[in-house]
Amino acid sequence: MPTAESPDNKWRRAQLPEDLEIPAQWEGPLHEVRGGWQRVIILGATDTGKSTLCWWLARELSEDSRTAVVDADVGQSRIGPPAAVGWRFTDADSGEFCFVGEVTPAPHPADCVAGTIRLVQRAEAAGADSVVVDTSGYVDGPGAISLKKAKIELLAPVLVIALGETARLAPLTRPFATDEGIKALHLPAAECCGEKSRDQRGRWREALFAEWLRGSEMQQIDWADKAVINLPDERNMREHGPEEWRGLLLGLLDGQRLGLALGLLRGIDYRNERLTILAPPEAQAAQAIQFGRLRLEPDGTAMPGRVSFV
């Protein structure tokens, strides 16, 4: 479960175990990055050690350079809330996030790519010398190949570290075999990182959602003067009824479409362009609202099914 270093543990610092035994093969990527690769993207299936490698690499690099981490693993985020892409400096107490609205990238690949690229650029604009990008375990099939290819292509020049079976991950790196601006390293999965069950991953998300929804209260948000993203069609909302969209996850965003808070839909008034939501007080400052597809209880528990019409 998440732990806090401060009263506001929504932006908790990711910690590496003190007794972590680093695989000898990880020294190679560290040498490569220190050799001049300023953007690093880590690929791999679930439980291969991506996040551990990401934070270890960032920690080592931060000893002599300003280093940022971009967490694009929307299902198991360590920066910001689940269903979002987040970034922060390794030594920072807070960061920024781009809302995606799902805990798997498959339904909204463009949002995942756009959020990742945008946050890498924001990290560099804020002074990052190196940026390490963690990604989701979505690596199989045409959709995964297309998603990872877009991220790598748009982040070039980049060092790609693929953790896990070479045969399984080769389709993700093969498109760049002749590109001198992109280098790929294939490493075996790390044995230092234990497997997590689906239930454990679900509890992790629930705890984080609950933290980001902590202090929520019922409030109304007028959207006439706000940017609205993925607004459901009124006819669909009426056909399905509140029992099918109650608890729909919302991203409350600032004027640059960066996350301020999460909210849960309780009512929608198309005539008066008004939402009734359960959200923390900071939602009132939102200048943009983005609809997701998940439905949640206030304690972070996932409600059955996805809203297919968003």
C-alpha positions, 0 to 999 in steps of 0.5 A: 500500500502507498506510504506517506512522507508528508501529510499530503501523500498523494505525491508520495516519493517512490521508495526503493527497498534498502536491501535491493540487489541490483542485477549486474546487467543494469550497469550497462544502461546506466553507462549508456545514459551517462554516455549521452542518452538524455531520454530513456524509455523502459518497456516490458510486460508486467512483473519484469522490473520496469518500475524498479529499474526506472527509479533505480536508474533515475536515482543513480543519474540524479547524483550528477544531473537533474533527473525526472521520471515520467510514469506512463503506467496508467494502471500502476502509477507511482506518480499522481493518480491511476488512470493518468500519466504523471511526472516529477523530479526525483527529489520533488515533493509533487508533480503534474499529471495528464488525465487519461481516464482508464487504467489500461492504455488500450482504449485511449492510446492517443491520450497516453501517447500525448500525455507521455510526450507532453510531460517529457517536454515539460520536464525538460522545459523545467530543467531536466537533464535526463528523463526516464519513462516508465511504461505499462505492461501492455506489450502484446498485439498490434495495438501495443506495438503501435502504441509503443512505436509512437512513443519511441518515435516521438521521443527520439533520440532515445535509449530503449531498455526492453526487459523480458523475453527478447522474442516477445519484445522484439516487435516493439524495437524492431521498427528502429533497428536501422535508426541511428538516433535510437538505441535498444538494449534487451535485458532479461527480466529482473529476479529482484522484483516479485510478482503481484497478483491481479488482486494486489494490483487492484488493491493498490489502485483502490488505495490510490484512488481513495487518496486522490478522492479524500476530502470529496464533497458534493458540488456543482460545476458549470461547464459553459465556460470550460473546455469539456473533453469526451462529453457523452452524448445526451441521448446515450446518457438518457438511454442508459440511465444513472445506474450505468453511469453513476460514479463515472471518473472525471479529471478536473483540469487547469487551463493547460489541461493538467490535472487538479483533482479527480471527481465522480459523476453524480448528475448531469444537466445538459440544459443548464450545462451543469454537473453534480460531482463528488470531488475535493474542493480544488475541483472548483478551480477547474477550467477543463473537465475530462470524462473517463470510462471507469466507474468508482465508489468514493473509497476507490473501489471499482464498480462493475463494467466500463462506460462504453459510450464515452 
